[in-house]
Amino acid sequence: MFISEQLNPPKRDEKADKILLNCKIADEYGLVKNLVERTKKSVAFIPTTVRLQNGTSDPELSKTGTDDAYGNHESESTDQFSSVEMKDKQLLTNVNKTLVTIGDQNMLVPKRAPIMPKPIWHPPWKLCRVISGHQGWVRCVDVEPGNEWFVTGSSDRIIKIWDLSSGALRLSLTGHVSTVRGVAVSKHQPYLFSCGEDKQVKCWDLEYNKVIRHYHGHLSACYSLDLHPTLGFLVTCGRDATARIWDIRTKAQVHCLTGHTNTVAQVRCQAFKPEIITASHDSTIRFWDFVAGRSILTLTNHKKSVRTIAIHPTLNMMASASPDNIKQWKLPDGIFMQNLSGHTAIVNTLAINRAGVLMSGGDNGTMYLWDWKSGYNFQRLQAAVQPGSIDSEAGIFASMFDNSESRLITCETDKTIKIYKENELATEQTHPIIWKGDILRKKF
């Protein structure tokens, strides 16, 4: 029946094409498309005083208050000119240009580009101790609230507790049957929580040094965990693309947070909203409602897998890292603040202290130290591998400042734990800031 029309293109809908064209024009040129017409109208209604300043010598134009019609016309033109000018200025307030009136012409002049603020001077950090003892990659670390010891988990399936001041081994805990990926020390009870690639989440009683609770529910490897700072809840996440909230005492699963489409790499909890933040390999960061157990905000600015997040200890801000950029966010609304560019590696870990020092560790052993406020990279370190290891084993998996923030602990692929501290002999004269007032990076 319609064989003759089979190869003919469909008829164009002129009305739809016109609507599409108007939408594109309004989107691209909405702020300036009527600027020429407004300028012509404003020139037509320029007040008498402006014309006299431009050299107009008509004596009739210099009369004021003699002719009612002329006077009325002048007042109307002045009002119309001022209203048109105000409209132009209001339309251009959100553009990176400002409206300047020179004579009888309105001109768009680019605003001065914002300059990056001068960074605060921070003393450089140096390696002060290397601790060996694990037989596999060291994957996670946490410091106990009293700042006397810290705990690490490794791919050798052993959890080790170390003395923070001397670096001596205090205790080894065995029980996991695969890599230990996350550890957390409770601030309220003598409990240690751990999770691993064996899907197990364990609660250890450090008074008896044995497991007292298991939390069953993850369908695949468990990659990270964190404790709620004020409530008795534990949050875990893993390769099954979920985060799960557990009641520590009853072992019951309170919520299963679903929404990510790939591995959830890390989870962080805080006392105020958003109480749960997750980072995933699907390139997104999600904020979760703790009570309702649902996602309230999704950040999609990253282009690649987000492997780590860190919450600022004093400011209501956070940082996230992926191979494309390190990004700063303002909480609780997830407002993007700035990019920290330059760490060209897969960033596995972030750590922030109260002095405004952000540390990022990469899988190639590079460690960058940043000034939080300005985003200035004031130091770059390359982790030295343990003797007997190959250079490719110089990778940083986890990091953390101790509670005094005078020491930085890193967990690395050469099976060692490295402790860094500030250089006490450094001054602003010996280690000056090499800084130029660059234009702020484009926000996206």
Secondary structure by P-SEA (a helix, b strand, c coil): cccccccccccccaaaaaaaaaaaaaaacccccaaaaaaaaaaaaccaaaaaaacccccccccccccaaaaaaaaaaaaaaaaaaaaaaaaaccccbbbbbcccbbbbbbccccccccccbbbbbbbcccccccccccccccccccccbbbbbccccbbbbbcccccccccccccccccccbbbbbccccbbbbcccccbbbbbccccccccccccccccccccccccccccbbbbbccccbbbbbcccccccccccccccccccccccccccccbbbbccccbbbbbcccccccccccccccccccbbbbbccccccccccccbbbbbccccccccccccccccccccccccccbbbbbbcccbbbbbbccccccccbbbbbbccccccccccccccccccccccbbbbbccccbbbbbbccccccccccccccccccccccc
